[in-house]
Amino acid sequence: MVSSATDCDVLIIGAGISGIDAAYRVQEQCPELSYRIVEARERIGGTWDLFRYPGVRSDSDFFTLAFPFHPWRGENSIVDGDEILDYLDEVLTTYGIDKHISYRTRVVGADWSGGDARWTVKTVIDGGEQQIRARFVIVCTGYYDYEQPYDAQIPGRERFTGQIIHPQFWPQDFEPDGKRIAVIGSGATAVTLVPSLVKLGARVTMVQRTPSFILAEPRKDPVAGLLRSKLAPARAHQIMRVKNTALQWGLYQACRRAPKTMRKLLRSGAISGTGSETLVDTHFNPPYNPWDQRLCIAPGGDLFKALKDGGAQIVTGNIRTITEGGIELADGTTVSADVIVTATGLSISLLGKIALTVDGEPVNGADTVVFRGAMLSGVPNFAFCVGYINLSFTVRADMTARLVTRILKRLSGHDRSVVVPVYTGPHPDRPFLDMQSGYLRRGAALMPRSADDYPWTMAQNVVRDSWHTNRADLDDGLVWTKPRVTSG
């Protein structure tokens, strides 16, 4: 498929979990195609290379976060960040994917030419500009802004005499031991940081505006040990992956269908972990239902234990201001601190801030409609990957990669070289990642839209989504053509 006017058949942007998954599926299903991965950072890992704060770990079990084609052999089910990077390195070298990666290569723009059916991708490498020509582009940059996290605009920051740290830019020489640390936030990052900082000798106060639901899960899954003792690693991994996907799906469905019952169960678990009904009803009793926002995991109940043992405290309320010596809440409560950690959330950045154009016309993501969670209406020979919100990212990433390779096989095996999703219905208003979490609400205006039915949607329901995606009719919503003019 590659020609003298093309550097590669398939360009994959991003070497995190989804980029590695896409590369594996391309070389597995389309060995006749050349591919290249470009990565803006100096190493693989994406999110897991970006975040280096204490205790950083998977926020779901690793049997589902790991790849289905490479078994996880580690002891734990909830896995620390350095173990995740080691696993990804192992996958790269095992399958030879590392030979296809260019590091420190930031993509800043991509223009599709209908005349020769190719993308011209503009990159910056060590300060110099370079172009890459490709027939198909897959963007695997996730949906976080790696350079600029969300700024909650808390007043009084300039008055604080101590140190303010955002978890996205954690200083590696920081020593928490003996320090009074206020962690602002109630999401997954704060839930991870608080017990980790306590273990490192800090006195920690968790300052939250709105409580979150917290579910304690064991770090190790005893079923994994049993299966590994009886079965080959690949088979044991496959069963664990199916089991845990089903459990996560079941938990989500139970929360959506029986929120009162699940609220009671989550409350009961929190009381068991903290030993205090008052503390739970005050600080772990959100005004929304379970899974209206993301459910946070506490491995081994570590956050509950930190609160119960007194290493950490928690306060709930609106912040009035940061003061010279800490934080003042609207009700007058003060929190003294030497260090403030602003775990206040992330910013959305779909498609890695790439300036996307089709024959010179800019593409505005919000003007497009998502095709099966993997392509954009009106954008030819282009795919992107975003994982589930209510399940491990990789479950959806691998589903997307397998769908895209089906499309690539058809492109390379027939006398067609262009495929474009064409949406003809009324433009929908709903963003395709539709949940009440703060970072998703803030980024809703940037997102592609989602209709109610397939192929123009991506459900946060792995059973429904996998049924429609894995059995997708590639003539439903996709238009296959030859280039207008043949060149090169």
Sequence and secondary structure as in RCSB ss.txt:
>XXXX:A:sequence
MVSSATDCDVLIIGAGISGIDAAYRVQEQCPELSYRIVEARERIGGTWDLFRYPGVRSDSDFFTLAFPFHPWRGE
NSIVDGDEILDYLDEVLTTYGIDKHISYRTRVVGADWSGGDARWTVKTVIDGGEQQIRARFVIVCTGYYDYEQPY
DAQIPGRERFTGQIIHPQFWPQDFEPDGKRIAVIGSGATAVTLVPSLVKLGARVTMVQRTPSFILAEPRKDPVAG
LLRSKLAPARAHQIMRVKNTALQWGLYQACRRAPKTMRKLLRSGAISGTGSETLVDTHFNPPYNPWDQRLCIAPG
GDLFKALKDGGAQIVTGNIRTITEGGIELADGTTVSADVIVTATGLSISLLGKIALTVDGEPVNGADTVVFRGAM
LSGVPNFAFCVGYINLSFTVRADMTARLVTRILKRLSGHDRSVVVPVYTGPHPDRPFLDMQSGYLRRGAALMPRS
ADDYPWTMAQNVVRDSWHTNRADLDDGLVWTKPRVTSG
>XXXX:A:secstr
   TT SEEEEEE  SHHHHHHHHHHHHH TTS EEEE SSSSS THHHH  STT B SS HHHHS TTS    S
 SS BHHHHHHHHHHHHHHHTGGGGEE SEEEEEEEEETTTTEEEEEEEETTEEEEEEEEEEEE   SB SS   
    TTGGG  SEEE GGG  TT   TT EEEEE  SHHHHHHHHHHHHTT EEEEEESS   EEEE SS HHHH
HHHHHS HHHHHHHHHHHHHHHHHHHHHHHHH HHHHHHHHHHHHHHHHS HHHHHHHS  SS BTTB  EEEET
THHHHHHHHTSEEEEES EEEEETTEEEETTS EEE SEEEE     B GGGG EEEETTEE  GGGSBEETTTE
ETT TTEEE    SSS HHHHHHHHHHHHHHHHHHHHHSS  EEEE   S    SBSS    HHHHHHGGGS B 
 SSTTS   S HHHHHHHHHT  TTSSEEEE  SS   
